Amino acid sequence: MSFKNLISFEEIAENNSNFLDIDTKPNWEGVFSNSNPLNLEIGFGVGNFIIEMGIREPHENFIGIDFYHKGIRKVITRIAKYEICNARIVYGDAKEKIPLLFNPEQLNRVYINFPDPWPKKRHHKRRLIKPDFIKALAEKLKKGGEVHIATDHEAYAMEILELFEKERALK
């Protein structure tokens, strides 16, 4: 498929209720037509995890945020194919979208699976998980909420643990 044959996200949003290209707080109960717990996956790639969780946990809602165009198109197609009604996809950068889209203490769980470790020291500034990001997550998590992070980069894992231990709002 060539780029000129790709439909825009605006067109996808008009025709697919599973995709949201928004910058304002939606009524999530209205979006999902229920008040089930909200869970967030940040950086879902091609969507394997959010698809699996949507199928496995039908009484919970899942929101995926990513800016990877090809992955977004793939996961939206799979959500429709498997008729998953408890998953929605949001286009954008999670660092910018989380403060805009969620109320304080609204999220049940947050999943971050294999965030880019940016292993070169000069690239560390590009890492997703930093103090300001953790603080924003902590504000949106319910009391007793959970953050699940998976990484295969040991040094980054240790840094993430240290950063989370320093966040007072998570104690």
N, C-alpha and C positions, 0 to 999 in steps of 0.2 A: 504494500500500500504506500503510495507516495504521500508527501506532506500535504499536497493540495487536495487530496481526497479525504483528509481527516476532518471530522466535524469539530467545530469549536466547542469549548466548554460551555459557552453561553447556550448553544443549541442543545447540548446534552442536558444542561440544567432545566431547560424548558420542557424537555420530553422525558426526563427520568427523575423521579422523586427520590432516588437513592443517592443522587449527586447534588451537592450544595457548593456553590461558588459565592460565598457570602462573607461579609465583614461586620455583620451586626448579630447580636444575640438572638437566636431563634427561640421559639417556644418548643423546647425539645419534646414535651409531652404531646404537642400537636404534630410535630414532625413524625414521631413514632406511633401516634394514636394510642399511647399508653403511658403509665408512670413508672415503668420498670427502671431499675438502676442503670445509670449511664456509665459506660466504660470507654476509655479512649486508647486508641493505638496510634502512636506517633511514628511515621515513616514505615508504612506497611509494605513497601516494595511492590510485588505483584499480588499481594493480598492473601497469601496462604493462611496466615494466622487469623486474620479477621473473618475469613470465610469459615474456617474451622470453628472458631469461637461462636460465630453466629448460629451455626448448625448445632453445636454441642450445648449451648446455653440459651435456649429459646425464650426464657423469661428474663433476659437481660438485654439491654441495648448496647450496640457497639458503634463508635464513631471512629473513622480512620482519617488522619490528616497526613497529606503528603503533597509534594509538588512535582513528582515524577509522572509526567504526562502518560507515558506508555503504561506504567503500572496502574494509574487511575483508570484508564480505559479498560484494561484487562480485568481489574477487580469489579468494575461496574457490570461488565458482561457476565462475570461469574455469579455475582449477586442475583442477577436476573435469571440466569440459567438454573440455579439451585433454589430459586424462589425464597431467598432469605429476606424476611421482612424486618429483621431487627438490626440491620447494618446500614449505615449511611457513610458516604465518603465526602470529605471536604478538601477542596483544593487550596493549597497555600503552605506557608512556612509556619510550623507549629509555634515558634517563638512569638510570632505576631498574632496568630489566630487564637491561642488559648486565652489571653486576657480579653479578647473581644467576644468570644462565643460562649463562655461559661460563667455562671454565677459562682460566688464563693460557696464552698462546700457542696458542689453539685456532682462531682465525679466520684464514683465508687472505686474504680481501679484505673490505673494508667499503665500501659504496656509500651516499652521501648525495646524492640528486639534488634540487636546488633547495630547500634548507632555507629556511624563512621568514626573510627578512633583518631583519624588524622594523625598518624604516628610520628610524622616529622615535627620536631619542636617548633619550627617556624609556622606550622599550620595549626597548632593547638588552639589558637584563637577562633578557629572555625568550628570547634567542637560544640555540639548541641548542649551537653550537660555542663552547665556553669552555675555559679551561685544565684544569679538573677533568674535563670530559668527554673531552678529548683524552688525558689521562693514563689514564683508564679504558679507552679504546680501545687505547692503546699496550700496556697490560698484557695485553689479550686477543689481540692480533695475534701471529702466528707471526713468527719472525725472517725478515726479507725480505718480510713481509706488506705489503699495500698498502691505502691509503685513497683512494678516488676520490670527489671532491666536484665537483658541477656547480652553478653559480649564474650568474645573469645580473645580479647586483647587484655592480658593480665594487668599491665601498667594502667590502662584506662579504667579497668574495673576497680583497682585500688583507689585511684583518684576519685571515681564516682562515689565509692563508699565514704571516703573522707569528706567530700562535699555534702553528702546527705547527712552525715553525723553532725556537721556544723549548723545545719538549718534548724533553728529553734522552733519554728512552727510545726516541725515533724516530731517533736519529742512528746 
